[in-house]
Amino acid sequence: MDNHIFRLENGIRVILHPQQSTITHTCMLINAGSGDEVEGKFGVAHFIEHMLFKQTERRSTNQILDRLESVGGDLNAYTTKEYTCIHASILKPYLNRALDLFEDIIFHSTFPENEIEKEKGVILDEMASYLDSPEDAIIDDFEDLIFKNSSLGHNILGLENDLKGIQREDLLTFIESNYSTEDIVIGIAGDYTKQNVEKLANKFFGKLPLRQAEKTNADTIVNIGEHVEVVKPINQAHYILGTQAYGIQDDRKTGLLLLNNQLGGLGMSSILNLSIREKHGIAYTIESNYSLYSNTGLFNIYLGTDEEKIEKAKKLIWKELNKLKAAPISESQLNKVKNKFKGQIALAEENRMSMIITEAKNLLDYNQIITLDEVFRKIDEVTPQLIFEISTDIFDESKMTSLTFLPEE
């Protein structure tokens, strides 16, 4: 069944992905995240996400949390560099409850001072848990190294001193500056007609006024070619190597997604896993990742291993990268990579919450939904020569930055 997309008078867009199911998955995606923060207020976007569940003009914290749980539903949220997402899973009859709650917490939260002070402690504990996990901390620190002095660089949780200084006015200012109704998408995957959903959307969101935020898109500052080692009270060495990559509007992104999947993506048959873990028995975890942002991207390779093995692991990584830069892979090799990637994408669509959030992101990023057939077509268009050119560009040693965490003596 085809998706239905419509826009309310205030600019909010709604996607209905019809599916026959007793379960409904719905999300509200806002084009605002930690990358929109200003210096001195790092962490405010994520802080708002926490505070949305605290109190509104007509509901207490307990009433917010109980609204969907009382009918067996699930409510949650997350913040990224560029988005804030509220999502819920409920039984089919309770979509009205979810949409009513979305409207309430996004547009009528009161952000009481006493809850702000309490929630600071919760997020400080969240920060501490990341610091206790070097495999998480090194990724955050690496992003800070690559995007130094840029809004994309800092941890989504923010900085401790900034967080302690956040006041109610800072939350309201961020929302006023970034929560535009024209940059909000509501996604619904469930067993409804377009008429059902239009009626509910207009009931809960149609009377909201148009809100136009004046976002300030700061330039992304990129730092390349730096290699940093940090000694920490940890048991293993952790290493991350990477560089700036292509953003969501760059046509080469599909080729790099394929290359990343082949090199160190999902599954145990990636190049790096077979070479470094299976053949040499060096690292329990080794993977590569490619993150796409609106005006840039980030490619990296991560591994954790014993300190005495770290130098050998680095050499083995470069051995594999240099192979990819030496000559194009064959058509048959590339077809295997394509088939694996297509299968993973198709399986991921079985997670219907992930699917509807992806479709909402498509609408924000491309002003259209990219169908599975279109994704497969773009994958099929990738050639061995393009993979070779991307390998030569991304794996240029002079552009690479690295960060190593080493155990204390």
Summary of the structure (lengths in Angstrom):
residues: 409
radius of gyration: 22.6
end to end distance: 61.2
largest distance: 66.7
contacts: 1348
relative contact order: 0.16
helix: 48%
strand: 20%
